[in-house]
Amino acid sequence: MGNRIFVGGLPWAVGDNELRTHFESCGDITDAVVVMDRESGRSKGFGFVTFESDDSAQSAIESLDGSEMDGRSVRVSEAKPRPERGASGPPRRSY
């Protein structure tokens, strides 16, 4: 288990500060980020919270999974590493 958690199902109006405030009761937070769409600038409805300790992250998962934020139930789980991204587009041909 790492010290970074995934938070899904966020209300559209929630920003970084509200996300941090919701999870502060579980321990010291080093970073809280709501992921935003590059083109529209709107929230994608999920974010990540990084705690100083693994124990705090585990506490957040156990106590806040299914908790309510602005009328919506949020999902809290361990953050998975981002998969490697290959080159996009069709393969290049060499002649």
C-alpha positions as a Markdown table, in Angstrom:
| # | Residue | x | y | z |
|---|---|---|---|---|
| 1 | Met | 0.0 | 0.0 | 0.0 |
| 2 | Gly | 1.3 | 3.4 | -0.9 |
| 3 | Asn | 0.5 | 6.8 | 0.5 |
| 4 | Arg | -1.5 | 8.0 | -2.5 |
| 5 | Ile | -5.2 | 7.4 | -2.9 |
| 6 | Phe | -7.7 | 7.7 | -5.8 |
| 7 | Val | -11.0 | 9.5 | -5.2 |
| 8 | Gly | -13.8 | 9.0 | -7.7 |
| 9 | Gly | -17.3 | 10.3 | -8.1 |
| 10 | Leu | -16.4 | 13.9 | -7.1 |
| 11 | Pro | -19.0 | 16.6 | -7.6 |
| 12 | Trp | -18.1 | 18.9 | -10.5 |
| 13 | Ala | -17.8 | 21.9 | -8.2 |
| 14 | Val | -15.2 | 20.4 | -5.9 |
| 15 | Gly | -11.7 | 21.8 | -6.2 |
| 16 | Asp | -8.3 | 21.0 | -4.7 |
| 17 | Asn | -9.0 | 22.9 | -1.4 |
| 18 | Glu | -12.3 | 21.1 | -0.8 |
| 19 | Leu | -10.7 | 17.7 | -1.6 |
| 20 | Arg | -7.9 | 18.4 | 0.9 |
| 21 | Thr | -10.4 | 19.5 | 3.6 |
| 22 | His | -12.5 | 16.4 | 3.2 |
| 23 | Phe | -9.5 | 14.1 | 3.9 |
| 24 | Glu | -7.6 | 16.2 | 6.5 |
| 25 | Ser | -9.1 | 14.2 | 9.4 |
| 26 | Cys | -7.2 | 11.1 | 8.3 |
| 27 | Gly | -3.7 | 12.6 | 8.5 |
| 28 | Asp | -1.2 | 15.1 | 7.1 |
| 29 | Ile | -1.6 | 15.7 | 3.4 |
| 30 | Thr | 1.2 | 16.6 | 1.1 |
| 31 | Asp | -0.9 | 17.0 | -2.1 |
| 32 | Ala | -4.5 | 17.0 | -3.2 |
| 33 | Val | -5.4 | 17.4 | -6.8 |
| 34 | Val | -8.7 | 17.3 | -8.7 |
| 35 | Val | -8.0 | 16.2 | -12.3 |
| 36 | Met | -9.2 | 18.8 | -14.9 |
| 37 | Asp | -10.0 | 18.4 | -18.5 |
| 38 | Arg | -7.5 | 20.3 | -20.6 |
| 39 | Glu | -9.9 | 21.5 | -23.2 |
| 40 | Ser | -13.0 | 22.4 | -21.2 |
| 41 | Gly | -11.2 | 23.3 | -17.9 |
| 42 | Arg | -13.9 | 21.3 | -16.0 |
| 43 | Ser | -13.3 | 18.6 | -13.4 |
| 44 | Lys | -13.2 | 15.1 | -14.7 |
| 45 | Gly | -14.9 | 13.9 | -11.5 |
| 46 | Phe | -11.9 | 12.3 | -9.9 |
| 47 | Gly | -8.7 | 13.2 | -8.1 |
| 48 | Phe | -5.8 | 12.1 | -6.0 |
| 49 | Val | -4.7 | 12.7 | -2.4 |
| 50 | Thr | -1.2 | 12.1 | -1.2 |
| 51 | Phe | -0.6 | 11.6 | 2.5 |
| 52 | Glu | 2.7 | 11.8 | 4.4 |
| 53 | Ser | 2.2 | 8.2 | 5.7 |
| 54 | Asp | 0.9 | 4.9 | 4.3 |
| 55 | Asp | -1.1 | 4.5 | 7.5 |
| 56 | Ser | -3.0 | 7.8 | 6.9 |
| 57 | Ala | -3.8 | 6.7 | 3.4 |
| 58 | Gln | -5.1 | 3.3 | 4.6 |
| 59 | Ser | -7.2 | 5.1 | 7.2 |
| 60 | Ala | -8.7 | 7.4 | 4.5 |
| 61 | Ile | -9.7 | 4.4 | 2.4 |
| 62 | Glu | -11.3 | 2.6 | 5.4 |
| 63 | Ser | -13.1 | 5.6 | 6.8 |
| 64 | Leu | -14.1 | 7.7 | 3.8 |
| 65 | Asp | -14.9 | 5.3 | 1.0 |
| 66 | Gly | -18.6 | 5.9 | 0.4 |
| 67 | Ser | -18.6 | 9.2 | 2.3 |
| 68 | Glu | -20.7 | 12.1 | 1.0 |
| 69 | Met | -19.4 | 15.2 | -0.7 |
| 70 | Asp | -21.9 | 17.8 | -1.8 |
| 71 | Gly | -24.6 | 15.1 | -2.0 |
| 72 | Arg | -22.5 | 12.6 | -3.9 |
| 73 | Ser | -21.0 | 9.3 | -2.6 |
| 74 | Val | -17.3 | 9.2 | -3.3 |
| 75 | Arg | -15.2 | 6.1 | -4.0 |
| 76 | Val | -11.8 | 6.0 | -2.3 |
| 77 | Ser | -9.2 | 3.4 | -3.1 |
| 78 | Glu | -5.5 | 2.9 | -3.4 |
| 79 | Ala | -4.1 | 4.8 | -6.4 |
| 80 | Lys | -2.7 | 2.5 | -9.1 |
| 81 | Pro | 0.4 | 3.4 | -11.1 |
| 82 | Arg | -0.3 | 5.1 | -14.4 |
| 83 | Pro | 0.2 | 2.6 | -17.3 |
| 84 | Glu | 3.0 | 3.3 | -19.7 |
| 85 | Arg | 1.7 | 5.1 | -22.8 |
| 86 | Gly | 3.1 | 4.1 | -26.1 |
| 87 | Ala | 3.3 | 6.3 | -29.2 |
| 88 | Ser | -0.1 | 7.3 | -30.3 |
| 89 | Gly | -1.4 | 6.9 | -33.8 |
| 90 | Pro | -0.8 | 4.3 | -36.5 |
| 91 | Pro | 2.5 | 2.5 | -36.7 |
| 92 | Arg | 5.1 | 4.2 | -39.0 |
| 93 | Arg | 6.1 | 2.3 | -42.0 |
| 94 | Ser | 9.7 | 2.1 | -43.1 |
| 95 | Tyr | 10.2 | 1.8 | -46.9 |
